[in-house]
Amino acid sequence: MRRINSIAVAVAGVLMMLLASGSAARPDDRTELMKAREAVWRAWFANDTKTLEAMVPPDTIVIGSGQEQWRNQADIFRSAAKFHEAGSKLIRLEFPRTEIQRFGDVAIFYSQYLYETEEDGKRSVTSGRVTEIFVRRNGQWTNPGWHTDTEK
């Protein structure tokens, strides 16, 4: 009996360590996280300031491919407005591959992305990789940081 109790305690300890150390997002989390990621990207393209304000917090840090300066929340809002004011629109948004690691209230996305936009009747496709950080704050997923690179 003592041996069975020892084994049960050891198994429980290993399970607790695995859960505490972080793991891939659980299937129920993955759906919620994917919706949050899709919402923030679409909000930027649509210049949806209400959604951007809720999801892109003041402490945001963004590193973009080929950009010397790192950007912040205000830069993100300005670039979304500029895209919208130019009459540009999103035609297609895809994430062909996404892996998610979940560490409590933090989720890290590693993805390939592709989007097609149109401006003045001309379409262009952009693709690359992105690493995104999502943090659950006050029960809602926020996106306080990401790093993109663009394929040539």
DSSP file (Angstrom, degrees, kcal/mol; ACC not computed):
  #  RESIDUE AA STRUCTURE BP1 BP2  ACC     N-H-->O    O-->H-N    N-H-->O    O-->H-N    TCO  KAPPA ALPHA  PHI   PSI    X-CA   Y-CA   Z-CA
    1    1 A M     >        0   0    0      0, 0.0     4,-2.2     0, 0.0     5,-0.2   0.000 360.0 360.0 360.0 -41.0    0.0    0.0    0.0
    2    2 A R  H  >  +     0   0    0      1,-0.2     4,-2.2     2,-0.2     5,-0.1   0.895 360.0  51.9 -60.4 -40.1    2.9    2.3    0.9
    3    3 A R  H  > S+     0   0    0      2,-0.2     4,-2.4     1,-0.2    -1,-0.2   0.899 108.1  50.9 -65.4 -40.9    4.4    1.7   -2.5
    4    4 A I  H  > S+     0   0    0      1,-0.2     4,-2.5     2,-0.2    -1,-0.2   0.910 110.7  49.3 -63.3 -42.7    1.2    2.6   -4.4
    5    5 A N  H  X S+     0   0    0     -4,-2.2     4,-2.4     2,-0.2    -2,-0.2   0.900 110.8  50.3 -62.6 -41.3    0.9    5.8   -2.4
    6    6 A S  H  X S+     0   0    0     -4,-2.2     4,-2.3     2,-0.2    -2,-0.2   0.911 111.6  47.6 -64.1 -42.4    4.5    6.7   -3.2
    7    7 A I  H  X S+     0   0    0     -4,-2.4     4,-2.7     2,-0.2     5,-0.2   0.921 111.9  50.2 -64.6 -43.3    3.9    6.0   -6.9
    8    8 A A  H  X S+     0   0    0     -4,-2.5     4,-2.4     1,-0.2    -2,-0.2   0.904 111.6  48.1 -62.0 -42.1    0.7    8.1   -6.9
    9    9 A V  H  X S+     0   0    0     -4,-2.4     4,-2.3     2,-0.2    -1,-0.2   0.909 112.3  49.3 -65.4 -41.7    2.5   11.0   -5.2
   10   10 A A  H  X S+     0   0    0     -4,-2.3     4,-2.4     2,-0.2    -2,-0.2   0.927 112.1  47.5 -63.8 -45.5    5.4   10.8   -7.7
   11   11 A V  H  X S+     0   0    0     -4,-2.7     4,-2.5     1,-0.2    -2,-0.2   0.918 112.2  49.8 -62.4 -43.5    3.0   10.8  -10.7
   12   12 A A  H  X S+     0   0    0     -4,-2.4     4,-2.3    -5,-0.2    -1,-0.2   0.899 110.4  51.2 -62.5 -39.9    1.0   13.7   -9.3
   13   13 A G  H  X S+     0   0    0     -4,-2.3     4,-2.2     2,-0.2    -2,-0.2   0.915 110.0  48.3 -63.4 -43.5    4.2   15.6   -8.7
   14   14 A V  H  X S+     0   0    0     -4,-2.4     4,-2.4     1,-0.2    -2,-0.2   0.927 111.7  50.1 -63.2 -44.8    5.4   15.1  -12.3
   15   15 A L  H  X S+     0   0    0     -4,-2.5     4,-2.3     1,-0.2    -2,-0.2   0.905 110.3  50.1 -59.9 -42.2    2.0   16.1  -13.7
   16   16 A M  H  X S+     0   0    0     -4,-2.3     4,-2.4     1,-0.2    -1,-0.2   0.894 110.2  50.3 -64.8 -39.8    2.1   19.3  -11.6
   17   17 A M  H  X S+     0   0    0     -4,-2.2     4,-2.1     2,-0.2    -2,-0.2   0.916 110.2  49.9 -65.1 -42.0    5.6   20.2  -12.8
   18   18 A L  H  X S+     0   0    0     -4,-2.4     4,-0.6     1,-0.2    -2,-0.2   0.919 113.0  46.2 -63.0 -42.5    4.6   19.7  -16.4
   19   19 A L  H >< S+     0   0    0     -4,-2.3     3,-0.6     1,-0.2    85,-0.2   0.894 114.4  47.7 -66.5 -39.3    1.6   21.9  -16.0
   20   20 A A  H 3< S+     0   0    0     -4,-2.4    -1,-0.2     1,-0.2    -2,-0.2   0.806 106.0  58.3 -72.1 -29.6    3.5   24.6  -14.1
   21   21 A S  H 3< S-     0   0    0     -4,-2.1    -1,-0.2     1,-0.2    -2,-0.2   0.617 113.5-107.9 -80.3 -10.4    6.4   24.6  -16.6
   22   22 A G    <<  -     0   0    0     -4,-0.6     2,-0.3    -3,-0.6    81,-0.2  -0.049  39.4-170.9 100.5 154.3    4.2   25.5  -19.6
   23   23 A S  E     -A  102   0A   0     79,-2.2    79,-3.7    -4,-0.1     3,-0.1  -0.933  40.2 -52.2-162.9-179.5    3.0   23.5  -22.5
   24   24 A A  E    S-A  101   0A   0     -2,-0.3    77,-0.2    77,-0.3    -2,-0.1  -0.321  73.9 -86.1 -62.7 152.6    1.2   23.8  -25.8
   25   25 A A        -     0   0    0     75,-1.2    -1,-0.1     1,-0.1    75,-0.1  -0.349  46.3-113.8 -61.2 138.9   -2.1   25.6  -25.6
   26   26 A R     >  -     0   0    0      1,-0.1     4,-2.8    -3,-0.1     3,-0.5  -0.380  30.4-106.5 -68.7 154.2   -5.0   23.3  -24.8
   27   27 A P  H  > S+     0   0    0      0, 0.0     4,-1.4     0, 0.0    -1,-0.1   0.860 121.5  50.2 -53.5 -39.5   -7.6   22.8  -27.5
   28   28 A D  H  > S+     0   0    0      1,-0.2     4,-1.1     2,-0.2     5,-0.1   0.866 114.1  45.5 -68.4 -34.6  -10.2   24.9  -25.7
   29   29 A D  H  > S+     0   0    0     -3,-0.5     4,-3.1     2,-0.2     5,-0.2   0.877 105.1  62.2 -70.9 -39.0   -7.5   27.7  -25.2
   30   30 A R  H  X S+     0   0    0     -4,-2.8     4,-2.8     1,-0.2     5,-0.2   0.891 102.2  49.5 -58.3 -43.4   -6.4   27.4  -28.8
   31   31 A T  H  X S+     0   0    0     -4,-1.4     4,-1.9     2,-0.2    -1,-0.2   0.932 114.0  45.5 -62.2 -45.8   -9.8   28.4  -30.3
   32   32 A E  H  X S+     0   0    0     -4,-1.1     4,-1.9     1,-0.2    -2,-0.2   0.910 114.9  47.7 -63.7 -43.1  -10.0   31.5  -28.0
   33   33 A L  H  X S+     0   0    0     -4,-3.1     4,-2.6     2,-0.2    -2,-0.2   0.904 109.9  51.6 -66.5 -41.9   -6.4   32.5  -28.7
   34   34 A M  H  X S+     0   0    0     -4,-2.8     4,-2.5    -5,-0.2    -1,-0.2   0.885 109.6  50.8 -63.4 -37.8   -6.8   32.1  -32.4
   35   35 A K  H  X S+     0   0    0     -4,-1.9     4,-2.3    -5,-0.2    -1,-0.2   0.898 110.5  49.5 -65.0 -40.2   -9.9   34.3  -32.3
   36   36 A A  H  X S+     0   0    0     -4,-1.9     4,-2.1     2,-0.2    -2,-0.2   0.929 111.8  47.9 -65.0 -44.9   -8.0   37.0  -30.3
   37   37 A R  H  X S+     0   0    0     -4,-2.6     4,-1.9     1,-0.2    -2,-0.2   0.933 112.9  48.0 -61.4 -46.1   -5.1   36.9  -32.8
   38   38 A E  H  X S+     0   0    0     -4,-2.5     4,-2.5     1,-0.2     5,-0.2   0.893 109.9  54.2 -60.8 -40.5   -7.5   37.2  -35.8
   39   39 A A  H  X S+     0   0    0     -4,-2.3     4,-2.3     1,-0.2    -1,-0.2   0.903 108.0  47.5 -63.1 -42.9   -9.3   40.1  -34.1
   40   40 A V  H  X S+     0   0    0     -4,-2.1     4,-1.8     2,-0.2    -1,-0.2   0.902 113.6  47.2 -69.7 -39.2   -6.2   42.2  -33.5
   41   41 A W  H  X S+     0   0    0     -4,-1.9     4,-2.1     2,-0.2    -2,-0.2   0.953 115.2  45.3 -64.2 -48.6   -5.0   41.7  -37.1
   42   42 A R  H  X S+     0   0    0     -4,-2.5     4,-2.0     1,-0.2    -2,-0.2   0.857 109.5  56.4 -65.1 -34.4   -8.4   42.5  -38.6
   43   43 A A  H  X>S+     0   0    0     -4,-2.3     5,-2.7    -5,-0.2     4,-0.7   0.902 106.7  50.1 -63.0 -40.4   -8.8   45.5  -36.3
   44   44 A W  H ><5S+     0   0    0     -4,-1.8     3,-1.1     1,-0.2    -2,-0.2   0.959 111.6  46.5 -62.8 -50.1   -5.5   47.0  -37.6
   45   45 A F  H 3<5S+     0   0    0     -4,-2.1    -1,-0.2     1,-0.3    -2,-0.2   0.825 118.4  42.7 -62.5 -31.1   -6.5   46.6  -41.2
   46   46 A A  H 3<5S-     0   0    0     -4,-2.0    -1,-0.3    -5,-0.2    -2,-0.2   0.460 107.1-124.6 -92.1  -2.3  -10.0   48.1  -40.5
   47   47 A N  T <<5 +     0   0    0     -3,-1.1     2,-1.6    -4,-0.7    -3,-0.2   0.908  44.7 172.7  53.8  43.7   -8.6   50.9  -38.3
   48   48 A D     >< -     0   0    0     -5,-2.7     4,-2.6     1,-0.2     3,-0.2  -0.651   7.7-178.9 -82.5  85.9  -11.0   49.6  -35.6
   49   49 A T  H  > S+     0   0    0     -2,-1.6     4,-2.8     1,-0.2     5,-0.2   0.817  74.4  58.7 -63.3 -32.3   -9.7   51.8  -32.8
   50   50 A K  H  > S+     0   0    0      2,-0.2     4,-1.5     1,-0.2    -1,-0.2   0.943 111.8  40.1 -62.9 -47.1  -12.1   50.4  -30.2
   51   51 A T  H  > S+     0   0    0     -3,-0.2     4,-2.1     2,-0.2     5,-0.3   0.917 115.4  52.2 -68.1 -42.3  -10.7   46.9  -30.6
   52   52 A L  H  X S+     0   0    0     -4,-2.6     4,-3.1     1,-0.2    -2,-0.2   0.916 108.2  51.2 -60.4 -43.1   -7.1   48.1  -30.9
   53   53 A E  H  < S+     0   0    0     -4,-2.8    -1,-0.2     1,-0.2    -2,-0.2   0.871 113.6  45.6 -61.7 -36.1   -7.4   50.1  -27.7
   54   54 A A  H  < S+     0   0    0     -4,-1.5    -1,-0.2    -5,-0.2    -2,-0.2   0.819 124.8  30.5 -75.0 -31.1   -8.7   47.0  -25.9
   55   55 A M  H  < S+     0   0    0     -4,-2.1    88,-4.0     1,-0.2    -2,-0.2   0.703 111.6  58.9-106.3 -22.4   -6.2   44.6  -27.3
   56   56 A V  S  < S-     0   0    0     -4,-3.1    -1,-0.2    -5,-0.3     4,-0.1  -0.851  79.2-155.2-111.8  95.6   -3.0   46.6  -27.9
   57   57 A P    >   -     0   0    0      0, 0.0     3,-1.7     0, 0.0    16,-0.2  -0.132  28.5-103.1 -72.6 165.7   -2.0   48.0  -24.5
   58   58 A P  T 3  S+     0   0    0      0, 0.0    15,-0.5     0, 0.0    16,-0.2   0.764 118.3  59.4 -57.4 -27.9    0.1   51.2  -23.8
   59   59 A D  T 3  S+     0   0    0     13,-0.1     2,-0.0    14,-0.1    -3,-0.0   0.225  78.1 138.9 -88.7  16.4    3.2   49.1  -23.0
   60   60 A T    <   -     0   0    0     -3,-1.7    13,-0.4    -4,-0.1     2,-0.4  -0.303  34.4-165.4 -64.1 140.8    3.2   47.4  -26.4
   61   61 A I  E     -b  145   0A   0     83,-1.9    85,-1.3    11,-0.2     2,-0.4  -0.999   6.0-173.3-128.4 128.1    6.6   46.8  -28.2
   62   62 A V  E     -bC 146  71A   0      9,-2.3     9,-2.8    -2,-0.4     2,-0.5  -0.982   9.4-167.6-127.0 130.7    6.7   45.9  -31.9
   63   63 A I  E     -b  147   0A   0     83,-2.4    85,-2.2    -2,-0.4     2,-0.3  -0.977  15.3-168.0-116.7 121.5    9.7   45.0  -33.9
   64   64 A G    >   -     0   0    0     -2,-0.5     3,-1.8     5,-0.3    85,-0.1  -0.800  31.7 -90.4-112.4 152.8    9.2   44.9  -37.7
   65   65 A S  T 3  S+     0   0    0     -2,-0.3    84,-0.1     1,-0.3     3,-0.1  -0.365 109.5   1.2 -58.6 125.7   11.3   43.6  -40.5
   66   66 A G  T 3  S+     0   0    0      1,-0.2     2,-0.5    -2,-0.1    -1,-0.3   0.534  98.2 126.7  75.3   6.2   13.7   46.2  -41.8
   67   67 A Q    <   -     0   0    0     -3,-1.8    -1,-0.2     1,-0.2    -3,-0.2  -0.862  45.1-162.5-101.7 125.5   12.6   48.9  -39.3
   68   68 A E  S    S+     0   0    0     -2,-0.5     2,-0.4    -3,-0.1    -1,-0.2   0.891  75.1  63.0 -70.9 -39.4   15.3   50.5  -37.3
   69   69 A Q  S    S-     0   0    0     -6,-0.0    -5,-0.3     1,-0.0     2,-0.2  -0.699  81.4-131.5 -91.1 136.1   13.0   51.9  -34.7
   70   70 A W        -     0   0    0     -2,-0.4     2,-0.2    -7,-0.1    -7,-0.2  -0.600  30.1-134.6 -78.0 148.4   10.9   49.7  -32.5
   71   71 A R  B     -C   62   0A   0     -9,-2.8    -9,-2.3    -2,-0.2     2,-0.2  -0.609  16.8-160.9-108.3 165.9    7.3   50.8  -32.3
   72   72 A N     >  -     0   0    0    -11,-0.2     4,-2.1    -2,-0.2     5,-0.2  -0.631  45.0 -74.5-130.8-172.5    4.7   51.3  -29.6
   73   73 A Q  H  > S+     0   0    0    -15,-0.5     4,-2.4   -13,-0.4     5,-0.2   0.910 127.8  51.3 -55.8 -47.9    0.9   51.5  -29.2
   74   74 A A  H  > S+     0   0    0      1,-0.2     4,-2.4     2,-0.2    -1,-0.2   0.886 109.4  51.1 -60.2 -39.4    0.7   55.0  -30.6
   75   75 A D  H  > S+     0   0    0      2,-0.2     4,-2.6     1,-0.2    -1,-0.2   0.896 108.8  51.4 -63.7 -40.2    2.7   54.0  -33.7
   76   76 A I  H  X S+     0   0    0     -4,-2.1     4,-2.1     2,-0.2    -2,-0.2   0.923 110.8  47.7 -63.5 -44.6    0.4   51.0  -34.3
   77   77 A F  H  X S+     0   0    0     -4,-2.4     4,-2.2     1,-0.2    -2,-0.2   0.912 113.0  49.0 -62.8 -42.6   -2.7   53.3  -34.1
   78   78 A R  H  X S+     0   0    0     -4,-2.4     4,-2.6     1,-0.2    -2,-0.2   0.911 111.0  49.0 -64.3 -42.4   -1.1   55.8  -36.5
   79   79 A S  H  X S+     0   0    0     -4,-2.6     4,-2.3     2,-0.2    -1,-0.2   0.879 110.9  50.4 -68.3 -35.8   -0.1   53.1  -39.0
   80   80 A A  H  X S+     0   0    0     -4,-2.1     4,-2.2     2,-0.2    -1,-0.2   0.921 112.2  47.5 -64.8 -43.6   -3.6   51.6  -39.0
   81   81 A A  H  X S+     0   0    0     -4,-2.2     4,-3.1     2,-0.2    -2,-0.2   0.911 111.6  50.7 -63.8 -42.3   -5.2   55.1  -39.5
   82   82 A K  H  X S+     0   0    0     -4,-2.6     4,-1.6     2,-0.2     6,-0.2   0.911 109.9  49.9 -62.6 -43.4   -2.7   55.8  -42.4
   83   83 A F  H  <>S+     0   0    0     -4,-2.3     5,-1.6     1,-0.2    -1,-0.2   0.928 115.3  43.7 -59.1 -46.2   -3.5   52.4  -44.1
   84   84 A H  H ><5S+     0   0    0     -4,-2.2     3,-1.9     1,-0.2    -2,-0.2   0.914 110.7  53.6 -67.5 -44.4   -7.2   53.2  -43.8
   85   85 A E  H 3<5S+     0   0    0     -4,-3.1    -1,-0.2     1,-0.3    -2,-0.2   0.790 100.8  61.6 -63.0 -28.3   -6.9   56.8  -44.9
   86   86 A A  T 3<5S-     0   0    0     -4,-1.6    -1,-0.3    -5,-0.2    34,-0.2   0.520 117.6-114.0 -75.0  -4.1   -5.1   55.7  -48.1
   87   87 A G  T < 5 +     0   0    0     -3,-1.9    33,-0.2     1,-0.3    -3,-0.2   0.618  65.3 152.2  80.4  11.5   -8.2   53.8  -49.0
   88   88 A S      < -     0   0    0     -5,-1.6     2,-0.3    -6,-0.2    -1,-0.3  -0.411  22.8-169.4 -73.8 151.0   -6.4   50.5  -48.7
   89   89 A K  E     - D   0 118A   0     29,-2.1    29,-2.2    -2,-0.1     2,-0.4  -0.995  25.1-112.0-143.9 151.9   -8.4   47.4  -47.7
   90   90 A L  E     + D   0 117A   0     -2,-0.3    27,-0.2    27,-0.2     3,-0.1  -0.660  29.9 173.1 -80.6 130.1   -7.7   43.9  -46.7
   91   91 A I  E     +     0   0A   0     25,-3.4     2,-0.3    -2,-0.4    26,-0.2   0.776  67.4   5.8-101.6 -42.0   -8.6   41.2  -49.2
   92   92 A R  E     - D   0 116A   0     24,-1.7    24,-2.4     2,-0.0    -1,-0.4  -0.999  53.9-173.1-149.2 142.0   -7.3   38.1  -47.6
   93   93 A L  E     + D   0 115A   0     -2,-0.3     2,-0.3    22,-0.2    22,-0.2  -0.979  17.1 167.8-138.7 123.7   -5.6   37.1  -44.3
   94   94 A E  E     - D   0 114A   0     20,-3.0    20,-2.2    -2,-0.4     3,-0.1  -0.974  28.5-162.3-137.7 150.5   -4.2   33.7  -43.7
   95   95 A F  E     -     0   0A   0     -2,-0.3    18,-0.2    18,-0.2     3,-0.1  -0.796  13.5-177.2-127.8  86.9   -2.0   32.0  -41.1
   96   96 A P  E    S+     0   0A   0      0, 0.0     2,-0.4     0, 0.0    17,-0.1   0.776  72.6  20.2 -61.2 -28.2   -0.8   28.8  -42.9
   97   97 A R  E     + D   0 112A   0     15,-0.7    15,-2.3    -3,-0.1     2,-0.4  -0.986  67.1 170.7-145.1 131.9    1.1   27.5  -39.8
   98   98 A T  E     - D   0 111A   0     -2,-0.4     2,-0.4    13,-0.2    13,-0.2  -0.988   8.9-175.2-142.8 131.7    0.7   28.4  -36.2
   99   99 A E  E     - D   0 110A   0     11,-2.4    11,-2.5    -2,-0.4     2,-0.4  -0.970  13.1-161.4-119.2 141.2    2.2   26.9  -33.0
  100  100 A I  E     - D   0 109A   0     -2,-0.4   -75,-1.2     9,-0.2     2,-0.4  -0.986   8.7-165.2-128.2 131.7    1.2   28.2  -29.6
  101  101 A Q  E     -AD  24 108A   0      7,-2.4     7,-2.8    -2,-0.4     2,-0.5  -0.946  13.4-155.9-109.2 136.9    3.0   27.8  -26.3
  102  102 A R  E     +AD  23 107A   0    -79,-3.7   -79,-2.2    -2,-0.4     2,-0.4  -0.956  17.8 175.0-118.9 129.0    1.0   28.6  -23.2
  103  103 A F  E >   - D   0 106A   0      3,-3.7     3,-1.3    -2,-0.5     2,-0.3  -0.779  63.9 -74.2-129.9  84.9    2.5   29.7  -19.9
  104  104 A G  T 3  S-     0   0    0     -2,-0.4    -1,-0.1     1,-0.3   -84,-0.0  -0.475 119.3  -2.4  63.0-120.2   -0.4   30.5  -17.5
  105  105 A D  T 3  S+     0   0    0     -2,-0.3    31,-2.9    -3,-0.1     2,-0.4   0.184 124.3  81.9 -89.2  16.5   -1.7   33.9  -18.6
  106  106 A V  E <   -DE 103 135A   0     -3,-1.3    -3,-3.7    29,-0.2     2,-0.4  -0.981  54.4-176.5-124.0 134.5    0.9   34.2  -21.4
  107  107 A A  E     -DE 102 134A   0     27,-2.9    27,-2.9    -2,-0.4     2,-0.5  -0.996  10.2-156.2-129.1 136.4    0.7   32.6  -24.8
  108  108 A I  E     -DE 101 133A   0     -7,-2.8    -7,-2.4    -2,-0.4     2,-0.4  -0.956   8.6-157.4-115.2 125.2    3.4   32.9  -27.5
  109  109 A F  E     -DE 100 132A   0     23,-2.9    23,-1.8    -2,-0.5     2,-0.5  -0.821   8.9-170.4-100.3 138.8    2.4   32.4  -31.1
  110  110 A Y  E     +DE  99 131A   0    -11,-2.5   -11,-2.4    -2,-0.4     2,-0.3  -0.981  30.9 158.6-123.6 115.1    4.9   31.3  -33.8
  111  111 A S  E     -DE  98 130A   0     19,-2.7    19,-2.4    -2,-0.5     2,-0.4  -0.922  45.5-134.6-140.4 158.2    3.3   31.7  -37.2
  112  112 A Q  E     -DE  97 129A   0    -15,-2.3   -15,-0.7    -2,-0.3     2,-0.3  -0.908  36.5-167.5-100.8 142.0    3.6   32.1  -40.9
  113  113 A Y  E     - E   0 128A   0     15,-2.5    15,-1.8    -2,-0.4     2,-0.3  -0.909  17.1-176.0-130.7 160.1    1.3   34.8  -42.2
  114  114 A L  E     +DE  94 127A   0    -20,-2.2   -20,-3.0    -2,-0.3     2,-0.4  -0.942   8.2 174.7-151.6 130.3    0.0   35.9  -45.6
  115  115 A Y  E     -DE  93 126A   0     11,-2.9    11,-2.9    -2,-0.3     2,-0.4  -0.998  16.3-153.6-138.8 149.3   -2.2   38.9  -46.4
  116  116 A E  E     -DE  92 125A   0    -24,-2.4   -25,-3.4    -2,-0.4   -24,-1.7  -0.971  18.2-177.7-118.8 131.7   -3.4   40.5  -49.6
  117  117 A T  E     -DE  90 124A   0      7,-2.5     7,-2.2    -2,-0.4     2,-0.4  -0.820  14.4-146.2-123.9 164.7   -4.3   44.1  -49.7
  118  118 A E  E     +DE  89 123A   0    -29,-2.2   -29,-2.1    -2,-0.3     2,-0.4  -0.999  17.3 170.5-134.6 133.7   -5.7   46.5  -52.3
  119  119 A E  E >  S- E   0 122A   0      3,-2.4     3,-2.1    -2,-0.4   -31,-0.1  -0.979  75.4  -9.0-141.6 128.4   -5.0   50.1  -52.9
  120  120 A D  T 3  S-     0   0    0     -2,-0.4     3,-0.1     1,-0.3   -32,-0.1   0.868 129.2 -55.9  52.3  40.7   -6.1   52.1  -55.9
  121  121 A G  T 3  S+     0   0    0      1,-0.2     2,-0.5     0, 0.0    -1,-0.3   0.424 114.0 117.5  77.5  -2.7   -7.2   48.9  -57.6
  122  122 A K  E <   -E  119   0A   0     -3,-2.1    -3,-2.4     2,-0.0     2,-0.3  -0.866  51.2-152.8-103.4 128.9   -3.8   47.4  -57.2
  123  123 A R  E     -E  118   0A   0     -2,-0.5     2,-0.3    -5,-0.2    -5,-0.2  -0.741  13.1-178.4 -99.1 146.0   -3.4   44.2  -55.2
  124  124 A S  E     -E  117   0A   0     -7,-2.2    -7,-2.5    -2,-0.3     2,-0.4  -0.996  15.8-144.0-142.2 148.5   -0.3   43.1  -53.4
  125  125 A V  E     -E  116   0A   0     -2,-0.3     2,-0.4    -9,-0.2    -9,-0.2  -0.927  13.6-172.5-114.1 133.8    0.5   40.0  -51.3
  126  126 A T  E     +E  115   0A   0    -11,-2.9   -11,-2.9    -2,-0.4     2,-0.3  -0.982   9.9 170.8-124.2 136.6    2.8   40.1  -48.2
  127  127 A S  E     +E  114   0A   0     -2,-0.4    24,-3.2    24,-0.4     2,-0.3  -0.964  14.2 112.3-142.5 160.8    4.0   37.0  -46.4
  128  128 A G  E     -EF 113 150A   0    -15,-1.8   -15,-2.5    -2,-0.3     2,-0.3  -0.959  56.1 -61.8 172.9-154.6    6.4   36.2  -43.6
  129  129 A R  E     -EF 112 149A   0     20,-1.5    20,-2.6    -2,-0.3     2,-0.4  -0.895  37.0-169.3-123.3 153.4    6.8   35.0  -40.1
  130  130 A V  E     -EF 111 148A   0    -19,-2.4   -19,-2.7    -2,-0.3     2,-0.5  -0.998  14.6-159.5-144.5 139.4    5.6   36.5  -36.8
  131  131 A T  E     -EF 110 147A   0     16,-2.4    16,-2.3    -2,-0.4     2,-0.4  -0.989  25.2-173.8-113.5 122.9    6.2   35.8  -33.2
  132  132 A E  E     -EF 109 146A   0    -23,-1.8   -23,-2.9    -2,-0.5     2,-0.5  -0.922  17.5-147.9-124.0 144.2    3.4   37.3  -31.1
  133  133 A I  E     -EF 108 145A   0     12,-3.0    12,-0.8    -2,-0.4     2,-0.4  -0.934  13.7-172.6-109.1 129.1    2.9   37.6  -27.3
  134  134 A F  E     -E  107   0A   0    -27,-2.9   -27,-2.9    -2,-0.5     2,-0.4  -0.982   1.7-171.0-120.6 135.8   -0.6   37.4  -25.8
  135  135 A V  E     -EF 106 142A   0      7,-2.0     7,-2.5    -2,-0.4     2,-0.7  -0.991  22.7-130.0-128.0 130.3   -1.3   38.2  -22.2
  136  136 A R  E     + F   0 141A   0    -31,-2.9     2,-0.4    -2,-0.4     5,-0.2  -0.713  33.8 174.9 -80.9 117.4   -4.6   37.6  -20.4
  137  137 A R  E >   - F   0 140A   0      3,-3.1     3,-1.8    -2,-0.7    -2,-0.0  -0.992  67.2 -12.0-126.4 126.1   -5.4   40.8  -18.5
  138  138 A N  T 3  S-     0   0    0     -2,-0.4    -1,-0.1     1,-0.3     3,-0.1   0.872 130.6 -52.9  52.3  40.5   -8.7   41.3  -16.6
  139  139 A G  T 3  S+     0   0    0      1,-0.2     2,-0.4    -3,-0.1    -1,-0.3   0.513 120.6  99.4  78.6   5.8  -10.0   38.2  -18.3
  140  140 A Q  E <  S- F   0 137A   0     -3,-1.8    -3,-3.1    -5,-0.1     2,-0.4  -0.966  74.1-117.3-127.6 141.7   -9.3   39.3  -21.9
  141  141 A W  E     - F   0 136A   0     -2,-0.4     2,-0.3    -5,-0.2    -5,-0.2  -0.619  33.9-172.8 -75.5 129.8   -6.4   38.4  -24.2
  142  142 A T  E     - F   0 135A   0     -7,-2.5    -7,-2.0    -2,-0.4   -86,-0.2  -0.806  22.0-137.8-118.0 163.8   -4.2   41.4  -25.1
  143  143 A N  E     +     0   0A   0    -88,-4.0    -9,-0.2    -2,-0.3   -88,-0.1  -0.716  30.3 164.0-124.8  78.0   -1.4   41.6  -27.6
  144  144 A P  E     +     0   0A   0      0, 0.0   -83,-1.9     0, 0.0     2,-0.3   0.366  62.4  14.1 -84.1   7.1    1.5   43.6  -26.0
  145  145 A G  E     +bF  61 133A   0    -12,-0.8   -12,-3.0   -85,-0.2     2,-0.3  -0.899  54.1 164.8-175.7 147.2    4.2   42.6  -28.4
  146  146 A W  E     -bF  62 132A   0    -85,-1.3   -83,-2.4    -2,-0.3     2,-0.4  -0.984  19.3-148.8-159.9 161.6    5.2   41.0  -31.7
  147  147 A H  E     -bF  63 131A   0    -16,-2.3   -16,-2.4    -2,-0.3     2,-0.3  -0.989  20.6-171.7-135.1 122.5    8.1   40.6  -34.1
  148  148 A T  E     - F   0 130A   0    -85,-2.2     2,-0.3    -2,-0.4   -18,-0.2  -0.855  10.1-170.2-114.6 150.0    7.5   40.2  -37.8
  149  149 A D  E     - F   0 129A   0    -20,-2.6   -20,-1.5    -2,-0.3     2,-0.4  -0.971  17.0-140.1-129.5 154.2    9.7   39.4  -40.7
  150  150 A T  E     - F   0 128A   0     -2,-0.3   -22,-0.3   -22,-0.2     2,-0.2  -0.916  12.7-127.2-116.4 136.1    8.7   39.6  -44.3
  151  151 A E              0   0    0    -24,-3.2   -24,-0.4    -2,-0.4    -2,-0.0  -0.558 360.0 360.0 -77.0 145.3    9.6   37.2  -47.1
  152  152 A K              0   0    0     -2,-0.2    -1,-0.1   -26,-0.1   -24,-0.1   0.443 360.0 360.0 -82.4 360.0   11.2   38.7  -50.1
